[in-house]
Amino acid sequence: MLNIGGLDQGVVIDHIKAGHGMKIYDYLGLEKFDCSVAIIKNAKSNKMGKKDIIKIEGPLRVDLDILGVLDDKITINIIEHNDIVEKRALKLPKVVTNIIKCKNPRCITSIEQELDHKFVLTDPKERVYRCMYCEQKFKE
């Protein structure tokens, strides 16, 4: 079994759908941070079969709740002094700004480049977000 060392302080993003770890890495812009990051792909999971895990060393000043847009099954573990001090399940945010982009070429966001991309949760059960301007449905 693969063993990645423990964290004294940091964040573990767990229960990521297998193969989606790099998407989360890019989504959070982790390449911009000066910290150690371990991405574990296709780890064995009793619950999911296979999953991805991301371990980030040190304090992370990023709103991790936005990950609920991509997958609300992800769990966030906050680590301090080698112990999990907080375990957080994600919820779907009601509104997301500049996280997902509208794909509609006729949307005002395509013309007005500086305009924020805002999406509103319209159907929590089906996990449907729609563009606030043109109502285009967000598809992963």
C-alpha positions as CSV (number, residue, x, y, z in Angstrom):
1,M,0.0,0.0,0.0
2,L,1.2,3.5,-0.8
3,N,2.1,5.6,2.2
4,I,2.2,9.4,2.1
5,G,3.6,10.8,5.4
6,G,1.3,12.4,7.9
7,L,0.7,16.2,8.2
8,D,1.6,18.3,11.2
9,Q,-0.6,21.1,9.9
10,G,-2.7,21.2,6.7
11,V,-5.7,20.1,4.8
12,V,-6.7,16.7,3.5
13,I,-9.4,16.7,0.7
14,D,-10.8,13.3,0.8
15,H,-13.5,11.3,-1.1
16,I,-12.8,12.9,-4.4
17,K,-14.3,11.0,-7.3
18,A,-11.5,8.8,-8.8
19,G,-9.7,10.6,-11.6
20,H,-10.9,14.1,-10.5
21,G,-8.0,15.0,-8.2
22,M,-6.1,17.1,-10.8
23,K,-9.4,18.9,-11.6
24,I,-9.7,19.9,-8.0
25,Y,-6.0,20.9,-7.9
26,D,-6.5,23.2,-10.9
27,Y,-9.9,24.4,-9.7
28,L,-8.3,25.6,-6.4
29,G,-5.2,27.1,-8.1
30,L,-2.9,25.1,-5.9
31,E,0.0,25.6,-8.3
32,K,0.1,29.3,-7.1
33,F,0.8,28.3,-3.4
34,D,4.2,27.7,-2.0
35,C,3.3,24.5,-0.1
36,S,3.8,20.8,-0.5
37,V,0.8,19.1,-2.2
38,A,0.4,15.3,-2.6
39,I,-2.2,14.0,-5.0
40,I,-3.1,10.4,-4.5
41,K,-5.0,8.9,-7.5
42,N,-7.1,5.8,-7.5
43,A,-6.7,5.0,-3.8
44,K,-8.7,2.0,-2.6
45,S,-11.9,2.9,-0.8
46,N,-14.4,0.7,0.9
47,K,-17.1,3.2,0.3
48,M,-16.3,4.3,-3.2
49,G,-14.2,1.5,-4.7
50,K,-11.5,4.0,-5.8
51,K,-11.0,7.6,-4.9
52,D,-8.6,10.5,-5.1
53,I,-7.1,12.3,-2.1
54,I,-5.2,15.6,-2.0
55,K,-3.0,16.4,1.0
56,I,-1.9,20.1,1.4
57,E,0.8,21.0,3.9
58,G,0.5,24.2,6.0
59,P,-2.4,26.6,6.5
60,L,-4.5,27.1,3.4
61,R,-6.4,30.4,2.9
62,V,-8.9,29.2,0.3
63,D,-12.6,28.8,0.5
64,L,-12.8,25.0,0.2
65,D,-16.6,25.0,0.5
66,I,-16.8,26.0,-3.2
67,L,-15.7,22.4,-4.0
68,G,-19.3,21.4,-3.3
69,V,-20.1,22.7,-6.8
70,L,-18.0,20.0,-8.3
71,D,-18.8,17.2,-5.9
72,D,-20.7,17.5,-2.6
73,K,-19.4,14.0,-1.5
74,I,-15.9,15.5,-0.9
75,T,-14.9,15.7,2.7
76,I,-12.4,18.2,4.1
77,N,-10.2,17.3,7.1
78,I,-8.3,20.2,8.8
79,I,-5.1,18.9,10.5
80,E,-3.3,20.5,13.4
81,H,-0.5,18.9,15.4
82,N,-1.0,15.6,13.4
83,D,-4.7,15.4,14.5
84,I,-7.9,16.0,12.7
85,V,-9.4,19.0,14.4
86,E,-12.3,19.5,12.0
87,K,-14.0,17.2,9.5
88,R,-16.3,19.0,7.1
89,A,-18.9,17.6,4.7
90,L,-19.5,20.0,1.8
91,K,-22.9,21.5,0.9
92,L,-23.9,23.0,-2.4
93,P,-23.4,26.8,-2.3
94,K,-26.5,28.7,-3.3
95,V,-24.5,31.2,-5.5
96,V,-21.0,30.8,-7.0
97,T,-19.1,33.7,-8.5
98,N,-16.2,33.2,-10.9
99,I,-15.9,29.5,-10.1
100,I,-17.6,28.1,-13.1
101,K,-17.8,29.8,-16.5
102,C,-20.9,30.3,-18.8
103,K,-20.5,28.4,-22.0
104,N,-23.2,30.2,-23.9
105,P,-21.5,32.3,-26.6
106,R,-24.5,34.7,-26.6
107,C,-24.3,35.4,-22.8
108,I,-23.3,38.9,-21.7
109,T,-20.3,37.4,-19.9
110,S,-18.9,36.4,-23.4
111,I,-19.1,40.0,-24.5
112,E,-18.3,41.9,-21.3
113,Q,-15.1,40.1,-20.3
114,E,-14.7,41.8,-17.0
115,L,-18.2,40.8,-15.8
116,D,-18.4,38.2,-13.0
117,H,-19.6,34.8,-13.9
118,K,-22.4,34.1,-11.4
119,F,-24.3,30.9,-11.1
120,V,-27.3,30.2,-8.9
121,L,-28.4,26.8,-7.5
122,T,-31.8,26.2,-9.1
123,D,-32.3,22.6,-8.3
124,P,-30.4,21.2,-5.3
125,K,-31.7,17.7,-5.7
126,E,-30.4,17.4,-9.3
127,R,-27.4,19.7,-8.5
128,V,-28.3,22.2,-11.3
129,Y,-26.7,25.6,-11.5
130,R,-27.8,28.2,-14.0
131,C,-26.1,31.4,-15.2
132,M,-27.6,34.4,-13.5
133,Y,-27.6,36.4,-16.8
134,C,-28.8,33.9,-19.5
135,E,-30.0,30.9,-17.4
136,Q,-27.6,28.5,-19.2
137,K,-27.3,25.3,-17.3
138,F,-23.9,24.4,-15.9
139,K,-22.7,20.9,-17.0
140,E,-19.5,19.3,-15.6
